[in-house]
């Protein structure tokens, strides 16, 4: 991996392949399985993962939780406004509110914080909204979430060394 003039890390095909495989299933993919997919040794995969972590590209490994099955049936998205000068500090305070699981900050606009929270009942929702108001956030809207789907970023332009570009050969 090389760092360009802007301080950004330049990823090669191996790095991109490793990142893609980790996004698919970081918990169960072994270094050897990833190595087989990106056509390098398992030790190269382990070394590259260490570099990606130390360069801050891989920031962590997070489980996907079904909150409803965990007896947290309310999933709420709060769309909030925060003064741009105080926004970063407010994000840290919001993350300390019990039930908040995700905070996303937008670059511009009035509706500049999106807070995802989980709870058991209306009392949890009231407690969280009160806490956000105490911090100084203005809640523009709140929505009950039904479902969240994510997918791996598949635009790393990883080229599978075993893919000849002819499509799936199964069934022929």
Helices and strands as residue ranges (DSSP letters): E 2-3, E 9-10, H 13-25, H 31-38, H 42-54, E 74-81, H 87-95, E 100-105, E 113-119, H 122-135, E 138-144
